[in-house]
């Protein structure tokens, strides 16, 4: 019968040191992770969003429509975005054309939903039509499709004051026959007041508000330039 194997004191010491080193490294890793700054969430509230929240929700008959007949009902389709713009990160274009993100900062949702909510609020400022999102159980006369091509802060020179660029393409179609009534792009650039994230977010808010109100106005103009018999709504007597 073989005698039991006896571990030498030196071997036991090596095992103990290896265990302590593993625990120490694990503890350091957890400590470093705990020191990573939590992401700050920024919200955009252009003036029309604040004013819209204060107004009671009422159904309006658009100008030029008969109270007895169907109003122009506009449904906002799901918003599309260019590659790289689909997340919730706040994006920045560096001087070398590299698309980057601001560290530890984000929008409250993915960009298509953020822009979609703002766009709907902008469309609801119009008296020309009633506006609903893609999930609303309505029978729309028209559909508006938006695609975000740019929604980022751009540095021409690293460390300088950036400008926020917002570019949104729109396609307005008549629902009954899918005919394109109008297609256009709304573009703006707003320079931040200083190179601080709070000021850059304020520039985002202003730029988004300008572009989306521009989109709403151009949608109204497209409907106004379309003969009533082609709008899908009953013309006024």
Buried (B, 14 or more C-beta within 10 A) or exposed (E): EEEEEEEEEEEEEEEEEEEEEEEEEEEEEEEEEEEEEEBBEBEBEBEBBEEBEEEEEEEEBBBBBEEEEEBBBBBBBEBBBBEEBEBBBBBBBEEEEEBBBBEEBBBEBBBBBBBBBBBBBBBBBBEBBBBBBBEEEEEBBBBBBBBBBBBBBBBEEEEEBBBBBBBBBBBBBBBEEEEEBBEBBBBBBBBBEEBEBEBBBBBBBBBBBBBBBBBBBBBBEBBEEBEBEEBBBBEEE
